[in-house]
Amino acid sequence: MKRLPLRLAMLEAARILEEAGVASPRTEAELIAAHVLGVERGRLPLVPLVDPPVVEAIHRLVAERSTRVPLQYLLGEAVMGGIGVRVGPGVFVPRPETELLLEWGLKLLKDRAHPVVVDLCTGSGVLALAVAHARPDAVVYAVDNDPDALAWARHNADLRAEAGDTPIRLYSGDVTDDTVFAELDGLVDLVLCNPPYVPQGTPVPPEVADYDPPQAVFAAGGGLDVIRHVVTMAARLLRPGGGVAIEHDDTHGQAVPALLEARRVLTDVVDHTDLAGRPRFVTARRV
């Protein structure tokens, strides 16, 4: 059996993905190849030649991805903060840009022992679980109002607990409900949230339109309705010096910071850009 150059297989994969309109074709070709080979992406240059079945497996996954099935569905997980979580029908697929929000939150917690963290609109649970992985001493709460998303979050939480991470505390609830986590008012060090924020009617890529649950993507009021409730909840949950980070649409670079600035108990409001330089999340601290 004649071995084949992996580099050529990845070049062909990237070409097919680019023609299909995939945003990062080379990166995704490398991720698919690494998945098939069972190696880290950075080690691909150490694998110059592969057997024909490996090339065939890469081409099969690339063919599926070219129909705009989410890459995370094909790889079996979404990765963030050094962990992977399972995703599939019924739950929002985490995106790489949310990693920056997570990094900000972990930096805030750096000098705090046994911090209390709340992840609102948790979806797959990835933010809560990534915090629990990075900070085993943290007490991490997570909430969502969607039963399907909660089922995925519970499955992921069980897998991370089995892997040795500190278990998170997962709840069913809605951020519009003033009683949710009322027992934590004024006790929380960090609130994280990646809420539904895309304005209704906004065109979105096929991966979002055909696979992500609409209720996890779109929000009324120009995309701000859920965020308004998140800001209110964060203001009551946070202890003095605590911080909040909320992801938002790239058209919200002024509107969402203004919502936080309108709260007298919040200060140090800063908007942050994503990997492409677009407005993506806002942070603030409790006075």
C-alpha angles and dihedrals in degrees: 000000000000114000119228133218111262090206092063092048090053093047090054090046092052091049092053093047093048091052089050090057097250108162099225105026099165094047092048092047088055093047091051092049092048090050093051092047094043093232135117114270091242090060096058093099087062090062105066098160131036137180119263093251089061091054090048091051091050091050092050092054092044090052090053093046090051088065085060097251103158112267090229090060090055095045092044097235148045116232126217135150093003096306136092126223129194117247135179143131113349100029135080114253111235114238128217094245091068088067088078091057089051092050091053091051094049091049090054090054095048098107098030120100119215095357123194112230131186124197112197122200087013098180107175089006093243098137094047092045093047090053091048089050094050095040112035089177093060124104103222125194124188132185139184134166097216117091093206093051090047090053090056091045091051091050091049092046090053091050093050092047089051088052089057103262121138107268117249125223108243123195141179111233147118127248088223089066111092091204096061109116090351088151088064097055109140094002105088124104098191136019117192126185138174098180133175102281112149110117111248113262095027113140110243134186118274091253088063100034096047103033115021115081106255092225089060093051112034131055133185124239094056090309094304105096097093093038091057090059091045091055091050092049094047091051091057097039100050123093117220107289092019120132140223130202122189126182117221144175118283088245091060098071091121104022099058097045086050090057091056094042089056089065110086091204092060125076141165091049110186130173118214133202128230130235090284094050095255123134104267117153141014130214135195141166132230114248 
